[in-house]
Amino acid sequence: MKIYINGEYFDKENAKVSVFDHGLLYGDGIFEGIRIYNGTIFKLKEHVKRLYASAKTIFLDIPMTEKEMEEALIDAFKKNYKKEGYIRLVVTRGDGDLGIDPAKCKKANIIIIVDNISLYPKEHYENGIAVITASTQRIPPASFDVRVKSLNYLNNILAKIEARQAGVLEAIMLTSQGYVAECTADNIFIVKNNKLYSPNSFHGALEGITLNTIIKLAEKIDIKTEFATLTKYDLYNADECFFSGTGAELMPVVKIDARSIGNGKPGTLTGKIYNEFNNYIKSYAE
């Protein structure tokens, strides 16, 4: 493994940043998780564009252009070639002092890690999983817009801990008003009356790249999608449910808070979209 840090490559054992990096001290930074399919970086331009949108929002100056970032990702990918894999792109505020002032950080640190990824065993995709709704509330946009994919994931981590303590793998996060936002690291969809619904981004959902891919694939097979305001009532009474993300891809949900969804098995529309997604990534070449 060769890890990219600010234009140089290091072995895993020697890939280090300063303990004064504000990404470590304060979670001050952003990231993207990117899949590799068929020896090709999946949705490279979309991920880079979202990274720079996050950077702009938090006044983080990335010392290279979007095109240069794309080239750096391609170079790191080639040096660690994997036919199937995962890229973690991290941009921190950089080295500063023990104060919170980002002006003390002279230059951002850019890190690119190319590795393997496998979040869930195959049987979960075939049988679906149970989830809970977390008591940990999603951060409201008035406090911090979670469309910024920041290094500070403590809000999500606390909800993930709740899931583990409840004996399930994932949790759904709600807003302070009780509206559905997203899972701890994924977007969520429900199916009702043969139509897909997903929470609006203003309810604290990330504008997911896998989510947008699924919507386009659903439209291709004449399944309509709507961004909506959803509550737990909508979850419990959905015909089908699944979540989506770069790592998890598309995961069926068959039980929420001990309530069976539909017939308690992965649904027909979920299966159709799952197959469409798998066919898409098998033939993917950008």
C-alpha positions in Angstrom: 0.0 0.0 0.0 1.3 3.4 -1.0 -0.5 6.3 0.7 -0.5 9.7 -0.8 0.2 12.7 1.5 0.6 16.1 -0.1 2.1 14.8 -3.3 4.4 12.2 -1.9 3.9 8.4 -1.3 4.5 6.6 1.9 4.3 3.0 3.1 1.4 2.4 5.6 3.9 2.3 8.5 5.4 5.7 7.6 2.2 7.6 6.5 1.9 10.2 9.3 0.6 13.7 9.9 1.4 16.0 12.8 -0.4 15.7 16.1 -1.0 19.4 15.6 -3.1 18.7 12.5 -6.5 20.4 13.2 -8.2 17.4 11.5 -7.0 15.4 14.5 -7.4 18.0 17.2 -10.8 19.3 16.2 -12.2 17.2 13.3 -11.6 20.2 11.1 -11.6 18.8 7.6 -13.6 17.0 5.0 -13.5 13.6 3.2 -14.9 11.5 0.4 -15.3 7.7 0.2 -15.1 6.5 -3.4 -15.6 3.0 -4.8 -13.5 1.3 -7.5 -15.4 -0.9 -9.9 -13.9 -2.9 -12.7 -10.6 -1.1 -12.4 -12.3 2.3 -12.7 -12.9 5.0 -10.1 -16.7 5.3 -9.7 -18.2 8.8 -10.2 -14.8 10.5 -9.8 -15.9 13.9 -11.0 -19.0 13.9 -8.8 -17.0 13.0 -5.7 -14.4 15.7 -6.4 -17.1 18.3 -7.0 -18.8 17.4 -3.7 -15.5 17.7 -1.9 -14.9 21.2 -3.2 -18.5 22.2 -2.3 -17.8 21.0 1.3 -14.5 22.9 1.3 -16.1 26.1 0.1 -18.8 25.9 2.8 -16.3 25.7 5.6 -13.7 28.2 4.2 -11.2 25.4 3.6 -8.7 26.3 0.9 -7.6 23.2 -1.1 -4.2 23.9 -2.6 -4.9 22.3 -6.0 -7.6 22.6 -8.6 -10.4 20.1 -9.1 -8.7 18.8 -12.2 -5.4 18.4 -10.3 -7.3 16.6 -7.5 -8.8 14.2 -10.1 -5.3 13.5 -11.4 -3.9 12.9 -7.9 -6.7 10.4 -7.3 -6.0 8.6 -10.5 -2.3 8.5 -9.8 -2.8 7.1 -6.3 -5.3 4.5 -7.8 -2.7 3.4 -10.4 0.0 3.1 -7.8 -2.2 0.8 -5.7 -4.2 -0.8 -8.5 -7.2 -2.7 -7.5 -9.9 -4.0 -9.8 -12.4 -3.6 -6.9 -11.7 -1.4 -3.9 -12.2 1.8 -2.1 -10.5 5.2 -2.0 -10.6 7.5 1.1 -9.8 11.1 0.2 -9.2 13.3 3.2 -8.4 17.0 3.4 -7.6 18.5 6.8 -7.2 22.1 7.8 -3.6 21.3 8.3 -1.0 21.9 11.0 -1.7 24.6 13.5 -1.4 25.1 17.3 -3.6 24.0 20.2 -6.0 26.9 19.6 -9.1 26.5 17.5 -8.3 29.4 15.2 -8.0 27.9 11.6 -6.0 31.0 10.6 -3.1 29.4 12.4 -3.1 26.5 9.9 -0.9 27.5 7.0 -1.8 24.8 4.5 -4.3 22.0 4.1 -3.1 18.4 4.2 -4.3 16.1 1.5 -4.4 12.3 2.1 -5.4 9.6 -0.4 -5.7 6.0 0.8 -6.5 3.1 -1.6 -7.7 -0.1 0.1 -10.2 -2.9 0.1 -13.7 -2.6 1.6 -16.3 -5.0 2.7 -19.0 -3.7 5.1 -21.6 -6.5 5.2 -21.7 -10.2 4.4 -23.6 -11.4 1.4 -26.4 -12.9 3.4 -27.5 -9.5 4.6 -28.0 -8.4 1.0 -30.1 -11.5 0.4 -32.2 -11.5 3.6 -32.1 -7.9 4.7 -31.3 -6.5 8.1 -33.0 -5.0 11.1 -32.4 -1.5 12.2 -33.6 0.9 14.9 -34.4 4.6 15.1 -31.8 6.3 17.2 -32.5 8.7 20.1 -29.4 10.7 19.0 -30.9 13.4 16.9 -29.5 14.6 13.6 -27.6 18.0 13.7 -30.0 20.6 12.4 -28.9 22.7 9.3 -29.1 25.9 11.4 -26.3 24.5 13.5 -24.3 22.7 10.7 -25.4 21.6 7.3 -24.5 17.9 7.1 -24.2 18.1 3.3 -20.7 19.1 4.3 -19.0 15.7 4.5 -16.8 16.7 7.5 -14.3 14.7 9.5 -16.4 15.2 12.6 -18.7 12.2 12.7 -19.4 12.0 16.4 -23.1 12.6 15.9 -23.3 9.6 13.6 -21.0 7.5 15.8 -23.2 7.9 18.8 -26.2 6.7 16.8 -24.1 3.8 15.6 -23.3 2.9 19.2 -27.0 2.8 19.9 -27.5 0.4 17.1 -24.8 -1.9 18.3 -26.2 -1.8 21.9 -29.6 -2.8 20.5 -28.0 -5.7 18.7 -28.5 -4.4 15.1 -26.1 -3.1 12.5 -27.6 0.3 11.7 -29.7 3.1 13.0 -31.9 5.7 11.4 -31.4 9.2 12.6 -34.3 11.7 13.1 -34.4 15.5 13.3 -35.5 17.3 16.5 -38.9 17.5 14.9 -39.1 13.8 14.4 -38.5 13.8 10.6 -36.4 11.1 9.1 -32.9 12.3 8.0 -30.6 9.4 7.1 -28.8 6.4 8.6 -25.5 6.8 10.4 -23.5 6.6 7.2 -26.1 6.0 4.4 -29.2 7.5 2.8 -32.5 5.8 3.3 -35.4 5.0 0.9 -38.8 3.6 1.5 -41.2 2.2 -1.1 -44.9 3.0 -0.8 -47.5 2.1 -3.5 -44.7 1.3 -6.0 -43.0 4.6 -5.6 -39.7 5.5 -4.0 -39.4 8.1 -1.3 -36.3 9.5 0.3 -35.9 12.4 2.9 -35.2 15.9 1.7 -31.7 17.1 2.2 -32.9 20.0 4.4 -33.9 17.4 7.0 -30.2 16.4 7.4 -29.6 14.0 4.6 -26.3 13.9 2.7 -26.7 14.5 -1.0 -25.5 11.0 -1.8 -23.8 10.0 -5.0 -25.1 6.4 -4.7 -28.5 7.8 -3.9 -28.5 9.9 -7.1 -27.3 6.9 -9.1 -30.2 4.8 -7.7 -32.8 7.4 -8.6 -31.6 7.5 -12.2 -31.6 3.7 -12.4 -35.1 3.6 -10.9 -36.4 6.1 -13.4 -34.9 3.9 -16.2 -37.2 1.0 -15.1 -40.2 3.4 -14.7 -40.1 3.6 -10.9 -40.9 7.2 -9.8 -38.9 8.8 -6.9 -39.9 11.7 -4.6 -37.9 13.6 -2.0 -40.3 13.9 0.9 -40.8 14.7 4.6 -41.0 11.3 6.4 -41.6 10.3 10.0 -41.4 7.0 11.8 -45.0 6.4 10.9 -44.0 6.3 7.2 -41.1 4.0 8.0 -43.2 1.5 9.9 -45.9 1.4 7.3 -43.7 1.3 4.2 -44.1 -1.6 1.8 -40.3 -1.8 1.5 -37.2 -0.1 2.8 -33.5 0.0 1.9 -30.5 2.2 2.5 -27.7 3.2 0.1 -24.2 4.5 0.3 -20.7 4.2 -1.2 -19.7 1.4 1.1 -22.9 -0.4 1.7 -24.2 0.1 -1.9 -27.8 -1.0 -1.5 -29.0 -2.8 1.6 -32.6 -4.1 2.2 -34.2 -3.3 5.6 -36.8 -5.8 6.7 -37.4 -4.6 10.3 -37.4 -1.2 12.0 -37.8 -0.9 15.8 -39.0 -4.5 15.9 -41.7 -3.8 13.3 -41.6 -5.9 10.2 -41.5 -3.9 7.0 -43.9 -5.3 4.4 -43.8 -9.0 4.6 -40.5 -9.0 6.5 -38.4 -9.9 3.4 -36.6 -7.7 0.9 -39.2 -6.3 -1.4 -39.8 -6.7 -5.1 -39.0 -3.2 -6.1 -35.9 -3.2 -3.9 -34.8 -6.4 -5.7 -35.3 -4.8 -9.1 -33.3 -1.7 -8.2 -30.6 -3.8 -6.6 -30.3 -5.9 -9.8 -30.2 -2.8 -11.9 -27.5 -1.3 -9.7 -25.4 -4.4 -9.8 -25.7 -4.6 -13.6 -24.7 -1.0 -13.8 -21.5 -1.3 -11.7 -20.5 -4.5 -13.4 -20.3 -2.7 -16.7 -19.2 0.6 -15.3 -16.4 2.4 -17.1 -16.1 6.2 -16.9 
